[in-house]
Amino acid sequence: MLRFMNVIEIFSSIDGEGSRQGFLTTFLRLYDCNIRCSYCDTTYSYGPDSVYKQMSVQEVADTIESLGNHRITITGGEPLLQEREVIALIDELTRRSESSESCVSEREDEIYSHDTMPYDFNIETNGTIVPSFQRDNVWFTYDYKTPSSLAEKSMNLDIFKVATGRDLIKFVVGTVEDLDCMHHILETQTTKAHIYVSPVWGRIEAASIIEYMKTHNWQNVRFQLQIHKFIWDPDAKGV
């Protein structure tokens, strides 16, 4: 069955945040989102004025292959609105990768070449949808929306239960109220996921977040900045 994806953009860059920060990564940005965050920095990915291209899963896989990166981030918008197609894409690229690997020499000192390294997929999701699938080469970044996003009521707390030790739960904070919300969540929800916190661009001083972390002894929370916004214009697309 031929499946099609609504694609905003596919591009190669470095990963600007998370556990793969700084590594070359291919980004697949999919169309549409089921919430509207006040600080959204990809408003061009949803709504009636958004421009997207309908591509078959095979065409998307071909484009990703041509960019040559084995780290892939699938984002949006909200990529899980196209979950069936996302699963089909991951399985297609994994099949192609495994087929290539079977042609590599099995010498003990053999390492993966640039073209045969297995794919590693990060799915960036907005915290409203619990994924229905798992794969050995897939992990999730769940974005918990704090009060200043105006979308907190849409959050699904089950993400804390289903997240594995490979996954990330990211809090983007813009106010002290957001930090208080995060503190409450950390005290009331248990999870195996890694916890990250980062500032809403231009709304809160990074130092104040770190002071809050020290005050509340957040030993297992990692602070991060979106480094791509320092390298390129914060509003730039495709970087």
C-alpha positions in Angstrom: 0.0 0.0 0.0 1.5 3.3 -1.1 1.5 5.9 1.7 2.0 9.6 1.4 3.4 12.1 3.9 2.6 15.9 4.1 6.2 17.3 4.3 7.2 20.8 5.3 10.9 20.4 4.8 13.8 17.9 4.8 17.2 19.2 5.5 20.6 18.4 6.9 22.1 20.4 9.8 23.4 19.8 13.3 21.1 18.8 16.1 20.7 21.9 18.2 19.5 20.3 21.4 19.0 17.1 23.3 21.4 14.2 23.7 22.6 14.4 20.1 23.4 18.1 20.3 26.1 19.1 17.8 25.9 15.9 15.7 25.1 16.0 12.0 21.4 15.1 11.7 18.7 15.0 8.9 15.5 16.7 9.9 12.1 15.7 8.5 9.5 18.3 9.4 5.9 17.2 8.9 2.8 19.3 8.4 0.2 20.2 11.0 -0.1 20.4 14.8 -3.0 19.7 17.2 -2.1 22.5 19.6 -1.0 26.2 19.4 1.8 27.2 21.7 2.3 30.8 22.5 6.0 30.6 21.8 6.0 28.3 18.8 9.0 28.8 16.6 7.7 26.8 13.6 4.3 28.4 12.9 5.0 27.8 9.2 4.4 24.1 9.8 0.7 24.2 10.4 -2.5 26.2 9.6 -4.2 27.1 6.3 -1.4 29.2 5.0 1.3 26.6 5.5 3.0 25.3 2.4 3.7 21.5 2.3 4.5 18.9 -0.2 2.8 15.5 -0.4 5.5 12.9 -0.9 5.3 9.1 -0.9 7.1 7.3 1.9 9.6 6.0 -0.7 10.3 9.5 -1.9 11.0 10.7 1.6 13.2 7.8 2.2 15.1 8.5 -1.0 15.7 12.1 0.1 16.8 11.2 3.5 19.2 8.6 2.1 20.7 11.1 -0.3 21.6 13.5 2.6 23.9 10.8 4.1 23.2 11.2 7.8 22.4 8.2 10.0 20.9 10.3 12.7 17.3 11.3 11.8 15.0 13.6 13.7 11.3 13.5 12.8 9.5 16.6 14.0 6.7 19.1 13.2 4.3 20.4 13.9 3.3 17.2 15.5 4.7 14.1 13.7 2.5 11.6 15.4 -0.5 13.0 13.6 1.0 11.0 10.7 2.0 8.1 12.8 1.2 5.3 10.3 3.3 7.0 7.7 6.1 7.6 10.2 6.2 3.9 11.1 6.3 3.0 7.4 9.2 5.4 6.8 11.2 4.1 9.8 10.7 0.5 8.7 11.6 1.3 5.1 14.8 3.1 6.0 15.7 0.4 8.5 15.2 -2.3 5.9 17.4 -0.4 3.4 20.1 0.1 6.0 20.0 -3.6 7.0 20.2 -4.6 3.4 23.3 -2.4 2.9 24.9 -3.7 6.1 24.6 -7.3 4.8 27.0 -6.4 2.0 29.7 -5.2 4.4 32.7 -7.4 5.2 32.4 -9.4 8.4 36.0 -9.0 9.4 36.4 -8.5 13.1 38.1 -5.1 12.6 35.4 -3.9 10.2 33.6 -0.7 11.2 30.5 0.8 9.7 31.2 2.9 6.6 29.6 6.3 6.2 26.9 4.7 4.0 26.2 1.6 6.1 25.8 3.0 9.6 22.3 2.0 11.0 19.7 4.7 11.3 19.0 6.3 14.7 15.5 8.0 14.9 14.5 10.7 17.3 10.8 11.6 17.2 10.1 15.0 18.6 6.5 15.1 19.9 4.5 17.7 21.7 3.4 15.7 24.7 -0.3 15.3 23.7 -0.1 11.9 22.0 1.2 8.6 23.4 2.9 6.7 20.6 1.5 3.3 19.7 4.8 1.8 18.6 8.4 1.1 19.7 11.4 0.2 17.6 15.0 -0.7 18.7 16.4 2.3 16.7 13.7 4.8 17.8 13.5 7.0 20.8 11.2 10.0 21.7 11.6 13.5 22.8 8.4 14.5 24.6 7.9 18.2 25.0 5.9 19.0 28.2 4.1 22.3 27.7 4.3 24.6 30.8 1.7 27.3 31.6 3.2 30.1 29.5 2.7 28.0 26.4 -1.1 28.2 26.9 -1.3 24.6 25.9 -0.6 22.8 29.2 -4.2 21.5 29.5 -3.5 19.4 26.4 -0.6 17.5 28.0 -1.0 13.7 28.4 0.6 12.7 31.7 0.9 9.1 30.4 4.0 10.1 28.6 5.8 9.9 31.9 4.7 6.3 32.3 5.5 5.1 28.8 8.8 6.9 28.4 11.8 4.6 28.5 15.4 5.1 29.6 16.3 6.1 26.0 13.7 8.9 25.9 13.8 12.6 26.8 11.1 14.7 28.4 11.9 18.4 27.8 10.4 21.4 29.6 10.6 24.7 27.8 10.1 27.5 30.4 9.5 31.2 30.0 8.6 32.3 33.5 9.0 31.4 37.2 5.5 30.0 37.1 6.7 27.6 34.4 9.5 26.5 36.6 7.1 26.0 39.6 4.9 23.9 37.3 8.0 21.8 36.3 8.9 21.4 39.9 5.5 20.1 40.8 5.5 17.7 37.9 8.9 16.3 38.9 7.6 15.8 42.5 4.4 14.0 41.4 5.4 12.0 38.3 7.9 9.3 38.1 9.6 8.4 34.8 12.6 6.5 33.3 13.2 9.3 30.8 16.0 11.9 30.9 14.7 15.3 32.0 15.8 18.5 30.2 15.0 22.1 30.7 15.6 25.0 28.4 14.5 28.7 28.2 11.9 30.1 25.8 14.0 32.2 23.5 14.1 35.8 24.7 11.6 35.4 27.6 13.7 34.3 30.6 17.4 34.6 31.6 19.2 31.3 31.4 21.0 32.1 34.7 17.7 32.3 36.6 16.8 28.8 35.5 20.1 27.5 36.8 19.6 29.3 40.1 16.2 27.7 40.4 17.8 24.3 39.7 20.3 24.9 42.5 17.7 26.1 44.9 15.6 23.0 44.3 18.5 20.6 44.0 17.6 19.3 40.6 20.4 16.8 40.4 19.0 14.8 37.5 17.8 17.6 35.3 20.0 18.8 32.4 19.9 22.4 31.4 20.3 23.1 27.7 20.3 26.0 25.2 19.2 25.6 21.5 22.6 26.2 19.9 21.2 26.5 16.4 19.6 29.8 17.4 23.1 31.1 18.3 24.6 29.9 15.0 21.9 31.1 12.7 19.1 33.7 12.8 16.6 32.4 15.5 13.8 32.6 12.9 15.7 30.9 10.1 14.2 27.8 8.4 15.9 24.7 7.4 18.9 25.0 9.7 
